[in-house]
Amino acid sequence: SRDLLPEGGGSGQERPGRGVGTMAAESPRKTTEPRSKTLSIHVVTWNVASAAPPLDLSDLLQLNKDNLNLDNMYVIGLQEMNCGIMSLLSDTAFEDPWSSFFMDVLSPLSFVKVSSVRMQGLLLLFFAKHQHLPFVQILSTKSTPTGLFGYWGNKGGVNICLKLYGYYISIVNCHLPPHMANNDQRLEHFDRILEMQNFEGQDIPNILDHDLILWFGDMNFRIDDFGLHFVRESIKNRRYSDLWEKDQLSIAKRHDPLLREFQEGPLLFPPTYKFDKNSNNYDTSEKKRKPAWTDRILWRLKRQPQANPQTQRPPAPNFFLSLRSYVSHMMYCVSDHKPVTSTFDLELKPLVSTPPITLMPEGLWTMENVMLISYSLTPDFPSSPWDWIGLYKVGLRHINDYVSYVWVRDNQVSFSDGLSQVYFNISDIPETEGQFLLCYYSNNLHSVVGISKPFKIQPGSSLAEDPLGESQPH
């Protein structure tokens, strides 16, 4: 994955003189035992069959739920995006339409695109609320092509490996070989993608030692033996249990010990493939393909080692995942597949509860000459000359969406006892009113490691009351 760095530098800026406005530093808080927290993770998988995004994806993203938990994360995997040469060239220079659509919808709700990876028609996106950014470290993004003897990316998997509050998580979006007769090939490709997720030369454990694996996509598993008429009648009468025993993935899980460790929710929704486009009718073409649950979401929790291999191994302590929903969304008809979503509650006791960098927008902002930013850093933080601090409007879409930035080493004013100050030139500060954030980006960790609370910037130096009665710096 590309390192995220602002263009240009700050070495030509003048050092501040008199008339400096400051952000008052505050004493570091005492460390306390971190309490468990529950995060909601919403996973989306959809083979979009080269279609453009529909106008409204509120149901897919659960934005129309009255009890929506907005303290969550979104994991979105698409297959068969438009992957023509012109489309790929355009998407290299600009955001692809699907990524732009999701960012436009989620950024007003304070979700930031933390990471993405694309391989031809496969796209994987990871969004998180901005307050979680200092505790999300992207370790690696990877593409594993399995099409055309392993050289072509029309089939295969894409992976994001990250640390969340100190826990290792791998996210895999895959597209496995199609057709009824290719079940062995699907299982072979599943194993190949899994084997290729080793991170040689890096301090990252094997994927099977990660605390959580989320694995989903168009897996293309079909329903064996039963004829077309029986399958369609079972679907019509909602007798899905009649079809489960012949589902190829369910059969494989009964015989493969490793695959058996991947869990899945109950298939209580109709098969999601294959439909006539722009309808809810199963395939009426001459081929009349048999419906199947091709679009699946699996997960695997790390198990504790036991002396007796026959003993059931419990999940890792202080880290637990529970499934809240596993559904299809029949209203979307732009593809011959229906999207599938899972919502999980992830309960964890943070292994990391203090961000490496603490930014301090507490105090008086002035608009005279320059503005000082104070921040503290933990003793073991691996700082770099290429670290930078970005100024963002609240509602940022991704980390490159800054209004302005400074290189921390070039614009450093002072450093003592773990407390540093850097300055912004007044010419870099926008004159418009609004809510802003500061983010500290670490070049060594390839991640945001510190984020401030929202604040306002206005001409003048007076403090105003916010709607909740708390003073806001201006």
C-alpha positions in Angstrom: 0.0 0.0 0.0 1.1 3.5 -0.7 2.4 5.6 2.2 0.2 8.5 2.9 2.3 11.7 2.7 1.3 15.3 1.9 2.9 16.8 -1.2 5.6 19.3 -0.6 7.2 20.3 2.7 7.4 23.0 5.3 11.1 23.7 5.3 10.7 27.1 3.8 8.4 28.5 6.4 9.6 31.2 8.8 10.0 30.5 12.5 7.4 32.2 14.6 8.2 35.4 16.5 6.1 37.5 18.8 2.3 37.6 18.8 2.0 33.8 18.9 -1.3 32.1 19.8 -1.0 28.9 21.7 -2.9 25.8 22.6 -2.4 25.3 26.3 -0.8 22.0 27.2 -2.4 19.9 29.9 -0.7 17.4 32.2 -0.8 13.8 31.1 -3.6 11.8 32.6 -2.9 9.0 35.0 -3.0 5.6 33.5 -5.9 3.5 34.6 -6.9 -0.1 33.9 -8.7 0.0 30.5 -12.4 -1.0 30.6 -13.9 -3.4 28.1 -15.7 -1.8 25.2 -18.1 -3.0 22.5 -17.7 -2.0 18.9 -20.2 -2.8 16.1 -18.7 -4.0 12.8 -21.0 -4.0 9.8 -19.7 -6.2 6.9 -21.0 -5.9 3.3 -20.3 -8.3 0.4 -21.8 -7.7 -3.0 -21.0 -8.9 -6.5 -22.0 -5.7 -8.4 -21.6 -7.2 -11.9 -20.0 -4.0 -13.3 -23.0 -1.9 -12.2 -22.7 1.7 -11.0 -23.9 2.5 -7.4 -27.7 2.9 -7.0 -29.0 6.1 -5.7 -29.8 5.0 -2.2 -27.8 2.5 -0.1 -29.3 3.3 3.3 -30.7 -0.1 3.8 -27.4 -1.8 2.9 -25.5 0.4 5.4 -28.3 0.1 8.0 -28.7 3.9 8.0 -32.5 3.6 8.2 -32.4 1.7 11.5 -33.9 3.5 14.5 -31.5 1.8 16.9 -28.4 2.3 14.7 -25.2 2.1 16.7 -23.1 4.9 15.3 -20.0 3.8 17.2 -19.2 1.2 14.7 -17.0 0.3 11.7 -17.8 -0.6 8.2 -16.1 -3.4 6.2 -17.2 -3.3 2.5 -16.1 -5.9 -0.1 -17.2 -5.7 -3.7 -16.6 -8.1 -6.6 -16.9 -7.7 -10.3 -16.5 -3.9 -10.3 -16.0 -2.5 -13.7 -12.4 -3.5 -14.5 -11.9 -2.5 -18.1 -8.6 -0.8 -19.0 -10.1 2.7 -19.2 -11.9 2.2 -15.9 -8.8 1.0 -14.1 -6.7 3.9 -15.5 -9.4 6.4 -14.4 -9.7 4.8 -10.9 -5.9 5.0 -10.5 -6.0 8.7 -10.9 -9.3 9.3 -9.1 -11.5 7.5 -6.6 -13.6 4.9 -8.2 -17.4 5.6 -8.1 -18.2 3.1 -5.4 -15.5 4.3 -3.0 -16.6 7.9 -3.6 -20.2 7.0 -3.0 -19.5 5.3 0.3 -17.3 8.1 1.5 -20.0 10.7 0.5 -22.6 8.8 2.6 -20.5 7.9 5.6 -18.2 11.0 6.1 -21.1 13.2 7.4 -21.6 10.6 10.1 -17.9 11.0 11.2 -16.7 7.8 9.4 -13.3 8.0 7.8 -11.9 5.7 5.0 -9.0 4.2 6.9 -7.7 1.8 4.2 -8.6 0.2 0.9 -7.1 -2.3 -1.5 -8.2 -3.1 -5.1 -7.3 -5.9 -7.5 -9.1 -5.5 -10.8 -12.7 -6.2 -10.0 -12.2 -6.8 -6.3 -12.4 -3.9 -3.9 -12.1 -3.9 -0.1 -12.8 -0.8 2.1 -12.5 -0.2 5.8 -14.2 2.7 7.5 -14.0 3.7 11.2 -15.3 6.6 13.4 -12.6 9.2 13.6 -12.1 8.8 17.4 -10.9 5.2 16.8 -8.2 6.3 14.3 -5.3 6.4 16.8 -6.1 2.8 17.8 -6.2 1.4 14.2 -2.8 0.6 12.7 -2.8 -0.6 9.1 -0.1 -3.2 9.0 -0.4 -4.4 5.4 -2.6 -4.6 2.3 -2.2 -7.5 0.0 -3.6 -8.9 -3.3 -3.6 -12.6 -4.2 -4.5 -13.4 -7.8 -5.7 -16.9 -8.5 -7.1 -16.6 -12.0 -5.2 -17.9 -15.1 -2.8 -20.1 -13.1 -2.3 -17.5 -10.4 -1.4 -14.6 -12.7 -4.7 -12.9 -13.4 -6.7 -11.0 -10.7 -10.2 -11.6 -12.0 -10.3 -14.2 -9.2 -8.5 -14.3 -5.9 -8.5 -12.3 -2.7 -7.6 -8.9 -1.3 -6.6 -8.5 2.4 -6.2 -5.7 4.9 -4.2 -6.6 8.0 -4.5 -4.3 10.9 -4.2 -3.9 14.7 -7.3 -2.6 16.5 -6.7 -1.6 20.1 -3.7 -3.9 20.0 -5.5 -6.9 18.6 -4.5 -8.4 15.2 -7.4 -8.6 12.6 -7.3 -9.8 9.0 -10.0 -8.9 6.6 -10.3 -10.9 3.3 -12.6 -10.2 0.4 -12.5 -13.0 -2.2 -14.0 -14.1 -5.5 -13.6 -17.9 -6.1 -14.1 -19.9 -9.3 -17.7 -20.3 -10.6 -19.8 -23.2 -11.9 -21.2 -26.3 -10.2 -18.4 -28.7 -11.2 -15.5 -26.5 -9.8 -16.0 -27.1 -6.1 -12.6 -28.7 -5.6 -11.0 -25.7 -7.4 -12.9 -23.3 -5.1 -11.5 -25.1 -2.0 -8.0 -25.1 -3.5 -8.2 -21.3 -4.1 -9.5 -20.8 -0.6 -6.4 -22.6 0.8 -4.1 -20.7 -1.6 -5.4 -17.3 -0.5 -5.0 -18.4 3.1 -1.4 -19.6 2.6 -0.4 -16.3 0.8 -1.3 -14.2 3.8 2.0 -14.8 5.5 4.0 -11.7 6.1 7.7 -12.6 5.6 10.2 -10.2 7.0 7.7 -8.3 9.1 6.8 -8.5 12.7 3.3 -9.7 11.9 2.1 -13.2 13.0 0.7 -15.8 10.7 -2.9 -15.1 9.7 -4.1 -18.1 11.7 -2.6 -16.5 14.8 -4.6 -13.3 14.3 -7.3 -12.7 16.9 -10.0 -12.4 14.3 -10.3 -13.2 10.6 -13.3 -11.8 8.6 -13.5 -13.7 5.3 -16.3 -13.0 2.8 -17.1 -12.5 -0.8 -18.6 -14.2 -3.9 -17.4 -17.7 -2.9 -19.5 -19.3 -5.7 -20.4 -22.4 -3.7 -23.5 -24.1 -5.2 -26.3 -26.5 -4.2 -25.5 -30.1 -5.2 -27.8 -32.9 -6.3 -31.2 -31.2 -6.0 -32.8 -30.2 -9.3 -33.8 -26.7 -10.4 -37.6 -27.3 -9.7 -37.0 -28.6 -6.2 -34.7 -25.7 -5.3 -37.1 -23.1 -6.6 -40.1 -24.7 -4.9 -38.1 -24.8 -1.6 -37.2 -21.1 -2.0 -40.8 -20.2 -2.9 -42.1 -21.9 0.3 -39.2 -20.6 2.4 -38.0 -24.2 3.2 -34.4 -23.1 3.2 -33.4 -25.9 5.6 -34.2 -28.5 2.9 -31.3 -27.0 0.9 -28.7 -26.6 3.6 -27.5 -30.2 3.6 -26.5 -30.0 -0.1 -24.8 -26.6 0.1 -21.2 -27.2 -1.0 -19.7 -24.9 1.6 -21.6 -26.5 4.4 -20.5 -29.9 3.2 -16.8 -28.8 2.9 -17.0 -27.4 6.5 -18.0 -30.9 7.8 -15.0 -32.5 6.2 -12.2 -29.9 6.4 -10.8 -29.3 9.9 -9.4 -25.8 9.1 -12.5 -24.6 7.2 -14.6 -25.9 10.1 -13.0 -23.3 12.4 -14.6 -20.6 10.3 -18.1 -19.8 11.6 -21.1 -18.6 9.7 -24.6 -17.4 10.7 -27.7 -19.4 9.7 -28.8 -19.0 6.1 -32.3 -17.7 6.8 -32.5 -15.7 3.6 -33.1 -16.8 0.0 -30.1 -17.8 -2.2 -28.6 -14.6 -3.5 -27.7 -15.8 -7.1 -28.6 -15.8 -9.9 -31.2 -13.1 -10.7 -32.3 -11.4 -13.9 -30.9 -7.9 -13.6 -33.3 -5.2 -12.5 -35.7 -7.7 -11.1 -36.3 -10.2 -8.2 -36.8 -13.1 -10.6 -34.3 -15.9 -10.6 -32.5 -16.6 -13.9 -35.0 -16.9 -16.8 -32.4 -17.1 -19.6 -31.8 -20.3 -21.6 -29.2 -21.5 -19.1 -31.6 -21.2 -16.1 -28.9 -21.4 -13.6 -29.9 -23.0 -10.3 -30.1 -20.5 -7.4 -27.3 -20.7 -4.8 -25.9 -19.0 -1.7 -22.8 -17.8 -3.5 -22.3 -14.7 -1.3 -21.1 -15.6 2.2 -19.6 -14.0 5.3 -17.4 -16.1 7.6 -15.3 -15.4 10.6 -12.7 -17.1 12.8 -11.6 -16.3 16.3 -8.2 -17.2 17.5 -8.2 -20.2 19.8 -6.1 -20.7 22.9 -3.6 -23.6 22.7 -4.5 -26.7 24.7 -2.4 -29.6 25.7 -5.0 -32.1 24.6 -5.8 -31.5 20.9 -9.2 -33.2 21.4 -10.3 -30.6 23.9 -12.5 -27.8 22.6 -10.3 -24.7 22.6 -11.9 -21.5 23.8 -11.4 -18.1 22.1 -8.7 -15.7 23.2 -9.6 -14.0 26.5 -10.9 -10.4 26.6 -11.9 -10.6 22.9 -15.3 -11.9 21.8 -17.3 -11.6 18.6 -21.1 -12.1 18.5 -23.3 -12.1 15.4 -26.3 -9.7 15.6 -27.7 -10.2 12.0 -26.9 -12.1 8.8 -29.3 -11.0 6.0 -29.6 -10.4 2.3 -31.0 -7.2 0.7 -33.5 -8.2 -2.0 -34.4 -4.6 -2.9 -31.2 -4.0 -4.8 -31.5 -5.2 -8.4 -28.6 -3.6 -10.3 -26.7 -6.9 -10.3 -27.5 -10.6 -10.8 -26.4 -11.0 -7.2 -28.1 -9.7 -4.0 -25.9 -8.1 -1.4 -25.4 -9.8 1.9 -24.5 -8.1 5.2 -23.5 -9.2 8.7 -23.5 -7.0 11.8 -21.2 -8.1 14.7 -20.7 -6.9 18.2 -17.0 -7.0 19.1 -16.3 -6.9 22.8 -12.7 -6.3 23.7 -10.5 -5.1 26.6 -8.1 -2.7 24.9 -4.5 -3.8 24.9 -3.7 -0.2 23.9 -5.8 2.5 25.7 -3.6 5.6 25.3 -2.8 7.0 21.8 0.9 7.4 20.9 0.3 11.1 20.3 -2.0 13.3 22.4 -2.9 16.6 20.6 -4.1 19.4 22.8 -6.6 21.9 21.3 -7.4 23.1 24.8 -7.1 26.8 25.2 -7.1 30.0 23.2 -6.7 30.1 19.4 -5.7 33.4 17.9 -5.5 34.5 14.3 -2.4 36.7 14.7 0.7 35.6 12.7 0.9 32.0 13.6 -0.8 29.3 15.7 1.0 26.9 18.0 0.0 23.3 18.5 1.1 21.4 21.6 1.3 17.6 21.7 2.7 14.9 23.9 4.1 11.5 22.8 4.7 8.2 24.6 8.3 7.3 25.3 8.3 4.4 22.9 6.8 6.2 19.9 9.0 5.8 16.8 8.9 9.4 15.5 10.2 10.2 12.0 11.2 13.4 10.1 8.3 12.6 7.7 5.6 12.7 10.4 3.0 15.4 9.8 0.0 17.0 11.4 -3.0 17.7 9.2 -5.8 20.2 9.8 -9.2 18.8 8.7 -12.7 20.0 8.6 -15.0 17.7 10.6 -16.5 15.3 8.1 -13.2 14.3 6.4 -13.5 11.5 3.9 -10.0 10.0 4.2 -6.6 11.0 5.6 -5.5 12.8 2.5 -8.5 15.1 2.8 -6.6 17.8 4.8 -7.2 21.5 4.6 -3.6 22.2 5.5 -0.6 20.4 7.1 2.8 20.9 8.6 5.9 18.6 8.8 6.4 18.2 12.6 10.2 18.3 12.3 10.4 21.3 10.0 7.9 23.4 12.1 9.0 22.3 15.5 9.3 25.2 18.0 10.2 23.3 21.2 10.6 19.9 22.7 11.0 19.0 26.4 9.9 16.2 28.7 7.8 14.5 26.0 5.9 17.7 25.1 6.4 19.3 21.7 5.1 22.4 19.9 4.8 23.0 16.2 3.3 26.0 14.4 1.0 26.7 11.5 1.4 29.8 9.4 -1.6 32.0 9.4 -1.7 31.8 5.6 -2.5 28.1 6.0 -5.5 28.5 8.2 -8.8 28.7 6.4 -10.9 31.9 7.1 -14.2 30.0 7.0 -16.0 29.1 10.2 -16.7 25.5 11.1 -15.6 22.5 13.1 -12.0 21.3 12.6 -9.8 18.4 13.7 -6.1 17.8 14.0 -4.6 14.4 13.1 -1.0 13.3 13.6 0.2 10.9 10.9 3.1 8.6 11.6 5.3 7.7 8.6 6.8 4.7 10.4 3.4 3.2 11.5 1.6 4.3 8.3 -1.3 5.3 10.4 -3.0 8.2 12.3 -1.6 8.0 15.8 -3.2 11.1 17.4 -6.4 13.0 16.9 -7.8 16.1 18.6 -11.3 16.8 19.8 -13.3 19.0 17.4 -12.8 22.7 17.7 -13.7 26.0 15.9 -11.5 28.5 14.2 -12.8 32.1 13.9 -11.1 35.5 13.6 -10.5 37.1 17.0 -9.6 35.6 20.3 -12.8 35.4 22.3 -14.3 32.2 23.6 -17.8 31.3 22.9 -20.2 28.8 24.4 -21.2 25.7 22.5 -24.8 24.4 22.5 -23.9 22.1 25.4 -22.6 25.0 27.5 -18.9 24.0 27.2 -16.3 26.6 26.1 -15.0 26.0 22.6 -11.6 27.5 21.5 -11.8 30.1 18.7 
